[in-house]
Amino acid sequence: MRSVVIVTTASGTGYVLSVSDSGVSWRRVPGLESDGLGSVGGWEPAVPRIVPGERLLIGNLRTTPVVRVAVIPT
């Protein structure tokens, strides 16, 4: 299954995940009030757990709680 998942956290930071059968390519998109980390990204062999109200654990990042999730099938 291929899809794009857009996750927004409580800090306003967004994460764009491109999901395919082989894994997940992801990119962090800083919010308007950037914390100085800039844009980072990576690849994971499996889709991380994405639950509104819980922190997203992806790569070596632990985000603020997830507030919005959008799934776009491709």
Order of alpha helices (4+ residues) and beta strands (2+ residues): beta-beta-beta-beta-beta-beta
